[in-house]
């Protein structure tokens, strides 16, 4: 079983913070499910936009990113995260802003001294959260930033945090409203050779009881994200089990990004 490191940060009206740990493939403990709504936000979701700034120097194997930028902002929530630049040292993930600001800045400052970030804009009153993870256990690092209604995907690679684009050329966004998705996870979907980032859709019966989870692999290649294979798992016999719980949150392995309303 491959280990995976990641970090989750959450901003509410009063900033809260959870630090990361390591964990294995979700599919071995609880079949982590996913569903993506045509790789884009639904009309019901709050408008989300993002831009990015990055270190200009590429990653050099063993040395990390070249020092650039001003480091972690003084007013940002921060936590140690996995090594995103390949120098063998833990880096720092951070978020600057809160629910009273239209734009939250999300970023990484490496142990080598490089700082790169992206702006995340949303009209949602719900707290912003970010999860950074090696989503396939093979070094594909992504940041998933959520406002409780949608979750936007960023590629963290080559000393930059850049929006991952879908086939239409827009930022890949997971729907969390239940219309086109309910959660995000990391799991091995039938038809895919390995663990991947997945979009989750929890399906319920007329009485609101969980019936099944549709999982859709999201294949991240550089700054491009495309839908891969999909499968469906039956959860009718275990409506309160871990698979159902994972289908309504943002997680990867044993770290969870809990979407919650701001105070």
N, C-alpha and C positions, 0 to 999 in steps of 0.2 A: 504494500500500500504506500503510495507516495504521500509525503507530508506537504502541507501547504501553509504559508504564513499570510496573514492579512491583518488589517486594522479597520476599525469602524469608528467614525466620529459622528456625534450628533449635536446639532445646535437647536436649542429651544429659546424661548424668551430669556430664560436663565440657562446659560450654556451648560450642557452636560457632555461627558466624555467617557467613552469606553475604549480601552486599549485592546490590542489583538493578542492572538496566541496561535498555536499551530494545530492542524487537524487533518484528518484524512478525507477521502472521497465520501461525500454525503451519501452516495448511492449504496454504500456498504452498511451504513447504520440505519438510515431512513431514506427511501427512494426520493431524493429531492426532485421536485417536479418543476416544470416551467412551461410558460406559454408566452409568445410575443405577438402583439397585435400588429401584424403586417410591418413589424419593425418600426413603428411610428406611433406618436401619441394619438389618442382618440380626440374627437371634438369636445368631449366632456372635460378633458384635462386642462389644467391651467397652462397658459403659454410658457414655454421654457426656451431660453436661448442661451448660448454660451460662446465665449471666445477664449483664446488661450495665449499665454506668453511662455517662452521656453528659453532654456540655456542654449546658446548658439553652438557649443561644441558637442560633438557626438560622444557616445560612450566609448571609452578605451578599455579593453579587457584588463581587469585587475586594478585599474586606477580610478574608475568611476568617472563621473561627470566633472568637467572643469569648473572651478569655483566661479560663480556668477550670481548676481541678484543680492537681495538684502536680507536673506534668511527668513526665519519664521516671524511673521508680524507680531508685534508686542501684544495686540489684543485678540490674537487668534487662539482657538482651542486646538490643542495639538496632542499627538501621541506617537510613540515609536511605531514604525511599520517595517515591513520586510525590505530587504535590499533590492531597490528598484534599478540600480545602475551597475550591478555586477562587480562591486569591489569587495564584497564579503562583509560589509558593515551594515548594520541596521540604519534605516533612514527615518525621517520624521514626516508624518502626514498632518495637515492642518486645514482648518476652515476659519475664515474671517467673515464675520457678519452675524445677523440673527434674523428673526422673522419680521422685524420692523424695517429691514432693508430689502429693497427689490433685488439687489445683486449680492450674492455670497461668493467670495473668492475661495476656491479650493485648490490646494497645492501640496507639493512635496519639497522638502529641503533635505538634500542628501548629506551623508557624513562627510563627503568631500567638499561641501560648501556650495553646491549648486542649488538654486531655488527656481522652480518652474510651477506655473499655476494656470488656472482657467477660471473665467467668470461664469457663474451659473445664475441665471435670472429666472424668477418665477413670481407669479402673482398669488400663489397659494399662501394661506395663513399658517399652514402646517410647518413644523420644524424641518429644517434641511438636515440631511444625513449623508455621509459618504462611507463607502466600504472600498478598501483597496485589497485586491487579492490576486494571487497567482491562480487564475481560473481553471487552468488545465493541468496544474502540477508540473508543467514543463517549462515554466518561465514566461508564460504569456500573462502579463500584468495589466489589470484593468482597474479603473475607478468607476464605481457606480454611485451616482449622486441622485438623491431622491427628495421630493417635496411632499411625499405622502400620496400623491395622485399618479405620478409617473416617476420613472427612474431613467436617467440619462447615462449613456455609456461613454466613457473616455478611455483611450489607449494611453498607457504610461510606458513610454519606450523612447530610446535615443534622447534622453535628457529633456523630455517634453511631456506635457499632458495635453492631449489633442482629442477633440470630439471624434468618436468612431462613427463613420458614415454608413448609412444603409444603401441599398441598391438605387434608391431614388436620389441620393446625394444629400440627404438630410441627416441630422444626428440620430443615431439609433436610440430609440426610446421605448422602454417597457411600460405598458399600461398596467396600473395597479388598481384600477377602479372596479374590476370584475367584468367589464365589458369585453376586454381583449386579453386580460391577464390579471393575476392576483399576487404574483410573487416572482422572485428571482433566486436562482440557486446555482449550484455546481454539481453536475451528475453525469453519469454515462447513459446516454439515450440509446435505445436499440437502433442499430444502423450506423452508429458512430463508433470509431475504433478506440476512443478514449474519453476520459472525463472532459466535459466542456462547460462553459457558462450556459445556463438554460433559463428560458422563460417559462413560467408556471401558470396554469389555469386550473383552479379548483372548480369542479362542476358539482352542483347540488341538485337534489330532487325537489319536487314541489313543496315538500315540508321543510326544506332548508337543510337536509341532511347530506353530508359529503357522499358522493358516489364514485367519482374518479378524478384523476389529475392528468391533464395533458401536459407533456413536457416537450419543448422545442429547443433543440441545440442552437446556440448562437456561436458561430465560428468567427473568431476575431483574428484577422490577418493584417498586421500593421494597423492602419487607421480605417480599415474596412471591416464591417460586420455584416454577415449574411446568415439567414436562417438555414439550418441543417435539417437533419432528420427529426421526426416527431414520433412519440409513442404515447400510450395511455396506460396508466396503472389503476387497478381497481382498489378503492379504499373503503368500499361500502361495509366490509367486515371489520374495519378498524377506524371508525369515524373520529376517534379522539387520539389517534396514534401520531407518531412523530412526522410521518409523511404529510398528513393533513396540516399539521402545525407549520411545517416548512414551506407549504404551498401558499401561505398568506403573509410571507415576510421576505426580506432580502437577507440572504445568508450564503455562506460558502464554507463547507466543512462545519466546524463547530462554532464559528463566529456568526452572530446574528446582528443585522441592522434592523431594529424594531421601528416601524413607522408609527409615529404617535403625534397627537395634536400638541401644539405649543401651549404653554401655560399663559 
